[in-house]
Amino acid sequence: MKSKATYVLSISIAILAALTSIGSLLLPDMYRDNPFVKTIWLGNDSVTLFVAIPILVAALAYSAKGSSKGQLIWMGMLDYMLYNYAFYLFGAAFNAFFLLYAALLALSIFALIFGLANLDVNRISPQVKKDMPVKWIGGYFLFVASGLGLVYLIQSIGFIATGNVPAIVTLSGHPTNVVYALDLTLLIPWLILGALWLIKRQPWGYVIAGILNVKGPLYTLVLAVNSILVVNAGISETSELPLWGTLTVLGLIASVLFYVNMKSEHESEKR
């Protein structure tokens, strides 16, 4: 994938994400949200700064050498940035970094579009080993999609039936649930589509799975870290760490199974 525009956009994303994360950690009072949401933003900033940005930069360098694995990891990190800063743009109380959130979301959208448009999908398929457990990985995607979807469905229908607003909406102080909104549009449909195409070993199934196997465990890591922080801050007595920690481990296993079962360019050339 030779796209100078995608590289430039991605480098810009890494720089702006670092600026927002460092600035927020140094100036935590910038956040105007309630203590629960503010704690979550700070946890998110930490994971983005110390984990996500280094992975994005490494993927850029790896991809520059012509690695298909590097390209998929790169696309996965762009998807993480898109998903992540959509939360900030639509979920954070208006603050000094609002324009940066808007820029990061816009840049991530264009970078992902340009990156996928320049991705040689037909080159990726031959690099997938026959031993890749596509049914296990796809089954995990469907498990996560059905679990999240069921929770959102039950709580949304429960509101229709009883008028009781879901607890997470009350806790966050938001007028609606940004998590439900973004997961139902930017995550769950892609988990389902990626799973079905991956199980059928369709070329775009490998691409979507490669992206989700990066974005997924990284974001459940964010949620696991935030679960620890809100309990330590005395904001919540119930920890969701067992849930998000387990999903992070399972997501990492799925990611390893996927990427280990992709041949390197050197192996593919030999064949």
FENDA-V851839 format. One record per residue. N is the residue number from 1. D_LAST is the distance of its C-alpha to the last C-alpha in Angstrom with 2 decimals. Layout:
# FENDA-V851839
n=<N:N>
d_last=<D_LAST:D_LAST>
This chain:
# FENDA-V851839
n=<1:2:3:4:5:6:7:8:9:10:11:12:13:14:15:16:17:18:19:20:21:22:23:24:25:26:27:28:29:30:31:32:33:34:35:36:37:38:39:40:41:42:43:44:45:46:47:48:49:50:51:52:53:54:55:56:57:58:59:60:61:62:63:64:65:66:67:68:69:70:71:72:73:74:75:76:77:78:79:80:81:82:83:84:85:86:87:88:89:90:91:92:93:94:95:96:97:98:99:100:101:102:103:104:105:106:107:108:109:110:111:112:113:114:115:116:117:118:119:120:121:122:123:124:125:126:127:128:129:130:131:132:133:134:135:136:137:138:139:140:141:142:143:144:145:146:147:148:149:150:151:152:153:154:155:156:157:158:159:160:161:162:163:164:165:166:167:168:169:170:171:172:173:174:175:176:177:178:179:180:181:182:183:184:185:186:187:188:189:190:191:192:193:194:195:196:197:198:199:200:201:202:203:204:205:206:207:208:209:210:211:212:213:214:215:216:217:218:219:220:221:222:223:224:225:226:227:228:229:230:231:232:233:234:235:236:237:238:239:240:241:242:243:244:245:246:247:248:249:250:251:252:253:254:255:256:257:258:259:260:261:262:263:264:265:266:267:268:269:270:271>
d_last=<21.52:24.07:27.45:30.22:32.62:30.53:30.31:34.04:34.95:32.93:34.57:37.89:37.28:36.54:39.74:41.95:40.71:41.52:44.93:45.82:44.71:46.50:49.51:49.83:49.61:52.19:54.39:54.09:57.41:55.82:54.66:57.53:56.24:57.79:56.94:54.32:52.30:52.88:51.45:48.34:47.84:48.16:45.63:43.23:43.87:43.08:39.70:38.77:39.87:38.50:35.29:34.26:34.82:32.97:29.90:30.15:30.47:27.56:25.34:26.52:25.61:22.16:21.51:22.84:19.86:17.60:16.66:16.35:17.85:20.61:21.31:21.79:23.98:25.84:26.57:27.67:30.08:31.47:32.14:33.85:36.02:36.93:37.91:39.63:41.81:42.76:44.55:46.37:47.31:48.68:49.64:51.21:54.88:55.30:54.94:54.47:50.67:50.78:49.65:46.73:45.62:45.85:43.88:41.12:40.79:40.81:38.31:35.94:36.21:35.49:32.68:30.91:31.53:30.30:27.24:26.20:27.09:24.71:21.82:18.76:18.52:15.92:13.51:14.30:13.82:10.03:10.15:12.62:12.02:13.85:16.20:17.65:21.38:22.07:25.41:26.63:25.81:27.22:30.16:30.94:31.04:33.41:35.49:36.07:36.77:39.22:40.94:41.55:42.44:44.91:46.67:47.03:48.19:50.76:52.22:52.35:54.00:56.23:57.56:58.31:60.18:62.02:61.93:60.63:58.22:55.14:55.81:52.92:54.58:57.87:56.33:54.49:57.52:55.44:56.82:53.63:50.47:47.83:45.31:45.75:45.61:42.34:40.59:41.63:40.19:37.40:35.99:36.79:35.78:32.37:31.87:32.66:30.58:27.57:27.95:28.30:25.34:23.11:24.20:23.39:19.92:20.96:19.29:22.54:22.94:20.11:21.84:25.27:24.23:22.63:25.93:28.20:26.53:27.68:31.01:32.07:32.25:33.52:36.36:37.33:37.55:40.03:41.99:42.01:43.36:45.94:47.03:47.93:49.70:51.93:53.09:53.76:55.71:57.86:56.94:55.57:56.41:53.47:50.03:46.89:44.79:43.92:42.48:40.53:39.54:38.10:36.22:34.84:33.52:32.06:30.55:28.94:27.52:26.08:24.67:23.06:21.59:20.14:18.71:17.53:15.40:13.57:10.36:11.14:10.11:8.99:6.62:5.30:5.40:3.77:0.00>
